[in-house]
Amino acid sequence: MAAEDAVARLDERLSRSSIREGWIARTHFADARDSLWLAGELVDLEDLVLHNERMDVRAPTHELTLAHAVFRARRRILDADPSWALSIAGLDALRGRASGGKADRQGRGRGNSGHDDDWDSPESFSGETDGFDLADELAALDAAVARSRQFLSSMTPARDPFVYDPDWDEDGKLEGWREAVRQTDDLPSILAAAIALEAWEAISPVQHSSWLGRQLAAALVRRREKARAHLPCLNTGMRTLPRERRRARDREARLVAFVESFAAAALKGMEDHDRWLLARRQLERKLAGRRSTSKLPALIDLVMARPVVSTGMVAKALSVTPRAAQDLVAELGLRETTGKGRYRAWGVL
């Protein structure tokens, strides 16, 4: 109950906050970094932000790429309907097994030309062109296209047998996990999420993606409407607990640790929110007497939405030159966070 209360209070505060979007963007990055930390890998937050902006200063490592996958999964879960992540379609998309069939075609809608996607249908023609009857030919062509689409929609991406165990029944394991989740419907949301995470780690439905279980546990709390305005940062909360508690041999001890992770994440989220809100107010004081065309308000929005910003990011977002970007940063008095002479970055921590 303490964990549910903490999550609910954070969600209520964020629902009315002027920096909600910035809080969400920042915590996506932080939770993705913490996900790799739990796996024993270190990812620099600055590198993750720059990689997301496609402004890497060095070749991205495997760990950085994986952290970015976690980041994109969190963003996709929060942007979608609350029940999407735990649906069959959502699970297929998040584990990279979406088929690209009828649903994808419906999602594409109209193309760049502005016309419907059914240009190859014989009904879209009059059936008579330059004196020749093309109805039979167009019908045959349409049937061939339909067969091709049906074949492609039934295919699943091939997986390298040297990387993936061909005997690993992902679909069966996922259905077993979804059944375990359904059995928690009558339990409080945080306890249900902890049990879902425990079941995920016991079943291991998806190969090489153990991190996905923590995001799905957070998505379950959101689906149960305990967190409507945000996606809980479970990785950040778990990072505050000793490894001996997260990996305890006793199942009940692990469940307690998972529940406490939600509470710890919510408490840290509130602390970060209050600190960032105060920082924004202090930055906005420097706008007094500025012209209405000043770029400084846009720069404040940018630095509140990202843990760090580089010269290139500021120049790109504000449509100014790199030199002008550095001048704006100096006017705002942002703190340099990297300690580097080159590839410098600034931020509000």
Protein Blocks (a to p, Z undefined) as FASTA:
>chain_A
ZZmmmmmmmmmmmmmpcklmmmmmmmmmmmmmmmmmmnopacdfklmmmmmnopafbdcd
fklmmmmmmmmmmmmmmmmcfklmmmmklmmmmnopagoimklmmmnmpafkopafklmp
mklpgoiaghiafklmmmmmmmmmmmmmmmmmmpccdddfklpcfklcfklmmmmmmmmm
mmmmmpcfklmmmmmmmmmmmnomaghilmlmmmmmmmmmmmnopammbccdfklmmmmp
cfklmmgfblklmmmmmmmmmmmmmmmmmmmmmmmmmmmmmmmmmmgopafkbcklmmmm
mmmmpfbdcfklmmmmnopafklmmmmmmmnopacfklpabhpacddZZ
